[in-house]
Amino acid sequence: MKKAVKVRGLTKRFGNKIAVNKVSFDVEFGEVYGLLGPNGVGKSTLISMIAGIIEPDEGTIEILGKNNKSTEIRFKINYCPQDPALYEDLTGLENLMFYSNLYGITGKTAKEKSKRLIKKVGLEEYANKPVKTYSGGMKKRLNLAAALINDPKLLILDEPTTGLDPKIRRDVWHLLNEIRDSNRTIIISTHYMEEAEALSDRVAIMNSGRIIAEGKPDDLKRTYAPKAVISVELAEPESHHKALETLKNQLDIKDMIAKEGFLKIYTENSDITLSSVAFELFRAGIKLTSIRITKPTLEDVFLRLTGRRISEN
């Protein structure tokens, strides 16, 4: 069965560093496929190869059943880079008109389409102002509008909300959910766990250039995360080693991750309770800032698989 995107054995090296290492996956038609992981694990390189910006050293990429470099495919996809690709001295409307012309959309049609997209991303009152006067969030939204100018069948987004404040980020999520409802296929790279959960039908978790887990967010949590997570924030960050040893010895907890300033305790055991953890740490003289029970997240999946947080660089 034909896939919207079919990636096989994709590898990219930069000198002695392997940025992407034999990555393979499929994306279904109409699906939002999220690439989740911290900065530096190869997401942007992988996205750039799929978009045809970077040549892979090994492997193949098919989009809509054809090679991703074919002229036909070029007009059916679009790519929104992490750093906005805009002309600062042109207005927002002029930027979209320029990109329209690149796709053979000209004249009245181009102007009407550009105005419609400007309105869609909430920049109508700034349409005739130079982009150099825009905030970072406004540039991000205009960049997204430019990526929609050719009504792409496949939209490729590299960290579309990095640097945005939480409200604007959620506005962009709302817009992306509208786009997905128009039967487009979307590949999105992100290091925001909440973003991957909010937008993705399936998520591929990346680490060190590889996909280490893939599936629906709820399936990933069921497979790799326990029923409960006890999150402990330590008042004295350097006390995490002592806290780890205390809980191992006193409560026989084996499945824990300790980093400077915090502990994550994964448990299926009803005898391991918040109160028992708090008591043993208190008895050992370890001061806490907070302790709480949380539902497992994709962050916990990544922690259990790699021993580090997605937010770590």
C-alpha positions as CSV (number, residue, x, y, z in Angstrom):
1,M,0.0,0.0,0.0
2,K,1.3,3.4,-1.0
3,K,2.5,5.6,1.9
4,A,2.5,9.4,2.1
5,V,6.2,9.2,3.1
6,K,8.5,6.2,3.0
7,V,12.0,6.5,4.5
8,R,14.4,3.6,4.4
9,G,17.9,3.4,5.9
10,L,18.5,7.2,5.9
11,T,22.0,8.1,7.0
12,K,23.8,11.5,7.1
13,R,27.4,12.2,8.3
14,F,29.1,15.5,9.0
15,G,32.8,14.6,9.1
16,N,33.2,11.9,11.8
17,K,29.8,12.6,13.3
18,I,26.8,10.5,12.3
19,A,23.9,12.9,12.6
20,V,21.2,10.4,11.3
21,N,21.9,6.7,11.6
22,K,20.0,4.3,9.4
23,V,16.5,5.7,10.1
24,S,13.4,4.0,8.6
25,F,9.8,4.9,9.0
26,D,6.5,5.3,7.2
27,V,3.9,8.2,7.4
28,E,0.3,7.5,6.5
29,F,-1.8,9.8,4.4
30,G,-3.6,12.5,6.5
31,E,-1.4,11.7,9.5
32,V,0.5,14.0,11.8
33,Y,3.8,12.3,12.5
34,G,5.9,13.8,15.3
35,L,9.7,13.5,15.6
36,L,10.4,14.1,19.3
37,G,13.7,14.5,21.1
38,P,16.1,17.0,22.6
39,N,18.2,19.4,20.5
40,G,21.1,17.8,18.7
41,V,19.7,14.3,18.2
42,G,19.3,14.6,14.4
43,K,15.7,15.8,14.0
44,S,16.4,18.9,11.9
45,T,18.9,17.0,9.7
46,L,16.3,14.2,9.1
47,I,13.6,16.8,8.3
48,S,15.9,18.6,5.9
49,M,16.7,15.4,4.0
50,I,13.0,14.6,3.6
51,A,12.4,18.1,2.4
52,G,15.2,17.8,-0.1
53,I,17.4,20.5,1.4
54,I,20.2,18.1,2.4
55,E,21.4,15.1,0.4
56,P,21.5,11.8,2.4
57,D,24.7,9.8,2.4
58,E,22.7,6.6,2.4
59,G,19.0,5.5,2.1
60,T,16.0,6.4,0.1
61,I,13.0,8.8,0.5
62,E,9.7,8.4,-1.3
63,I,6.9,11.0,-1.0
64,L,3.5,10.2,-2.5
65,G,5.1,7.2,-4.2
66,K,7.8,9.2,-5.9
67,N,11.4,10.2,-5.3
68,N,11.4,13.3,-3.0
69,K,13.6,15.2,-5.5
70,S,11.2,14.9,-8.5
71,T,9.9,18.1,-9.9
72,E,6.3,16.9,-9.5
73,I,6.8,16.3,-5.8
74,R,8.5,19.7,-5.3
75,F,5.1,21.4,-6.0
76,K,3.2,19.1,-3.7
77,I,5.2,19.6,-0.5
78,N,6.4,22.6,1.5
79,Y,8.9,23.1,4.3
80,C,8.8,25.5,7.2
81,P,12.3,25.9,8.7
82,Q,13.1,26.5,12.3
83,D,14.5,30.0,11.5
84,P,12.0,32.0,9.4
85,A,13.0,32.4,5.8
86,L,11.5,35.9,5.2
87,Y,12.6,39.1,3.5
88,E,12.8,41.7,6.3
89,D,12.4,44.8,4.1
90,L,9.2,43.4,2.4
91,T,5.8,43.5,4.1
92,G,4.1,40.4,5.3
93,L,1.8,40.5,2.3
94,E,4.7,41.1,-0.1
95,N,6.5,38.1,1.3
96,L,3.6,35.8,0.6
97,M,3.1,37.3,-2.8
98,F,6.8,36.5,-3.6
99,Y,6.4,32.9,-2.4
100,S,3.2,32.6,-4.4
101,N,5.0,33.6,-7.6
102,L,7.6,30.9,-7.0
103,Y,4.8,28.3,-7.2
104,G,3.4,29.9,-10.4
105,I,0.5,31.6,-8.5
106,T,0.3,35.2,-9.8
107,G,-1.8,38.3,-10.1
108,K,-5.2,38.6,-8.4
109,T,-5.1,34.9,-7.3
110,A,-1.8,35.3,-5.5
111,K,-3.0,38.5,-3.7
112,E,-6.3,36.9,-2.6
113,K,-4.5,33.8,-1.4
114,S,-1.9,35.8,0.4
115,K,-4.5,37.9,2.2
116,R,-6.5,34.8,3.2
117,L,-3.4,33.2,4.7
118,I,-2.3,36.4,6.5
119,K,-5.8,36.5,8.1
120,K,-5.6,32.8,9.0
121,V,-2.4,33.2,11.0
122,G,-3.7,36.3,12.8
123,L,-1.5,39.0,11.1
124,E,-4.2,40.9,9.1
125,E,-3.5,44.2,10.8
126,Y,0.2,43.8,10.1
127,A,-0.1,42.7,6.5
128,N,1.4,46.0,5.1
129,K,4.1,46.5,7.6
130,P,7.7,45.5,7.0
131,V,8.7,42.1,8.4
132,K,11.6,43.7,10.2
133,T,9.1,45.3,12.6
134,Y,7.5,41.9,13.5
135,S,8.2,40.1,16.7
136,G,9.7,36.6,16.7
137,G,6.3,35.0,17.2
138,M,4.8,37.0,14.3
139,K,7.6,35.9,12.0
140,K,7.0,32.3,13.0
141,R,3.3,32.6,12.0
142,L,4.1,34.3,8.7
143,N,6.7,31.6,8.0
144,L,3.9,29.0,8.5
145,A,1.6,31.0,6.2
146,A,4.4,30.9,3.5
147,A,4.6,27.2,3.9
148,L,0.9,26.9,3.1
149,I,1.0,29.0,0.0
150,N,1.0,26.1,-2.5
151,D,-1.7,24.0,-0.6
152,P,0.9,21.3,0.1
153,K,-0.1,17.7,0.3
154,L,2.8,17.2,2.7
155,L,3.7,19.9,5.2
156,I,7.1,19.6,6.9
157,L,7.7,21.6,10.0
158,D,11.0,22.0,11.9
159,E,10.4,23.2,15.5
160,P,7.5,25.5,14.5
161,T,6.9,26.9,18.0
162,T,10.5,27.3,19.4
163,G,10.9,30.6,21.2
164,L,7.2,31.4,21.3
165,D,5.4,32.2,24.5
166,P,2.9,29.6,25.8
167,K,-0.2,31.5,24.5
168,I,1.1,32.0,21.0
169,R,2.3,28.4,21.0
170,R,-1.2,27.1,21.7
171,D,-2.5,29.5,18.9
172,V,-0.2,27.8,16.5
173,W,-1.3,24.3,17.7
174,H,-4.9,25.4,17.0
175,L,-3.9,26.4,13.5
176,L,-2.0,23.2,12.9
177,N,-5.0,21.2,14.0
178,E,-7.1,23.1,11.5
179,I,-4.6,22.3,8.8
180,R,-4.6,18.6,9.7
181,D,-8.4,18.6,9.4
182,S,-8.0,19.7,5.8
183,N,-6.6,16.2,5.0
184,R,-2.9,17.2,4.8
185,T,-0.1,15.0,5.9
186,I,2.2,16.7,8.4
187,I,5.7,15.8,9.7
188,I,6.7,17.9,12.7
189,S,9.9,17.9,14.7
190,T,9.8,19.2,18.2
191,H,11.5,19.1,21.6
192,Y,8.3,20.0,23.4
193,M,6.7,16.9,24.9
194,E,3.3,18.6,25.2
195,E,3.4,19.7,21.5
196,A,4.1,16.1,20.4
197,E,1.2,14.8,22.5
198,A,-1.2,17.6,21.4
199,L,-0.6,17.3,17.7
200,S,0.8,13.9,16.7
201,D,-1.2,10.8,15.7
202,R,2.1,8.9,16.0
203,V,5.4,9.9,17.5
204,A,9.0,8.7,16.8
205,I,11.3,9.4,19.7
206,M,14.8,10.2,18.5
207,N,18.1,9.9,20.4
208,S,21.7,10.0,19.0
209,G,20.5,10.0,15.4
210,R,18.2,7.0,15.7
211,I,14.5,6.3,16.3
212,I,14.4,4.5,19.6
213,A,10.6,4.1,19.9
214,E,7.6,4.8,17.7
215,G,3.9,4.6,18.1
216,K,0.8,6.4,19.2
217,P,1.5,8.6,22.3
218,D,-0.8,6.6,24.6
219,D,0.7,3.3,23.3
220,L,4.2,4.5,24.0
221,K,3.2,5.4,27.5
222,R,1.6,2.1,28.1
223,T,4.6,0.2,26.8
224,Y,7.4,2.1,28.4
225,A,6.0,4.0,31.3
226,P,4.5,2.7,34.6
227,K,1.1,3.4,36.0
228,A,2.4,6.1,38.3
229,V,5.4,8.4,38.6
230,I,6.4,10.1,41.8
231,S,8.3,13.3,41.0
232,V,10.5,14.8,43.7
233,E,12.1,18.2,43.5
234,L,15.0,18.5,45.9
235,A,15.7,21.7,47.9
236,E,19.5,21.0,47.7
237,P,20.2,19.9,44.1
238,E,23.4,18.0,45.0
239,S,21.5,15.7,47.4
240,H,20.2,13.5,44.5
241,H,22.9,10.9,45.0
242,K,22.0,10.5,48.7
243,A,18.3,10.5,47.9
244,L,18.8,7.7,45.3
245,E,20.7,5.5,47.7
246,T,18.2,6.1,50.6
247,L,15.2,5.0,48.5
248,K,17.1,2.0,47.0
249,N,18.1,0.8,50.5
250,Q,14.9,1.6,52.5
251,L,12.2,0.9,50.0
252,D,13.9,-1.4,47.5
253,I,13.0,0.9,44.6
254,K,15.0,-0.1,41.6
255,D,13.4,1.9,38.8
256,M,14.5,5.5,39.4
257,I,16.2,8.3,37.6
258,A,18.1,10.8,39.7
259,K,19.6,14.0,38.3
260,E,20.8,17.1,40.0
261,G,17.8,18.6,41.7
262,F,15.2,16.0,41.0
263,L,14.2,12.3,41.2
264,K,11.7,10.3,39.1
265,I,10.4,7.2,40.7
266,Y,8.5,4.7,38.5
267,T,6.3,2.2,40.2
268,E,3.6,-0.4,39.7
269,N,3.8,-1.2,43.4
270,S,1.0,0.2,45.5
271,D,3.2,-0.2,48.6
272,I,5.5,2.5,47.2
273,T,3.5,5.6,48.0
274,L,4.1,9.3,48.0
275,S,4.0,9.3,51.9
276,S,6.5,6.4,52.2
277,V,9.0,8.2,49.8
278,A,8.6,11.5,51.6
279,F,9.0,9.8,55.0
280,E,12.3,8.0,54.1
281,L,13.8,11.1,52.5
282,F,12.8,13.2,55.6
283,R,14.3,10.6,57.9
284,A,17.6,10.8,55.9
285,G,17.7,14.6,56.3
286,I,17.0,15.3,52.7
287,K,15.0,18.5,52.1
288,L,12.3,18.6,49.5
289,T,10.9,21.5,47.5
290,S,8.0,19.4,46.2
291,I,6.8,15.9,45.8
292,R,3.8,14.8,43.7
293,I,2.3,11.9,41.8
294,T,1.9,12.5,38.1
295,K,0.5,10.5,35.1
296,P,3.2,9.2,32.8
297,T,4.2,11.4,29.9
298,L,6.3,11.1,26.8
299,E,9.0,12.8,28.9
300,D,8.9,9.8,31.2
301,V,9.1,7.4,28.2
302,F,12.3,9.3,27.0
303,L,13.7,9.3,30.5
304,R,13.3,5.5,30.9
305,L,14.7,4.8,27.5
306,T,17.7,7.2,27.7
307,G,18.2,8.2,31.3
308,R,17.9,11.9,30.5
309,R,15.2,14.5,30.0
310,I,14.1,15.8,26.6
311,S,14.8,19.3,27.9
312,E,18.5,18.5,28.4
313,N,20.9,19.6,25.6
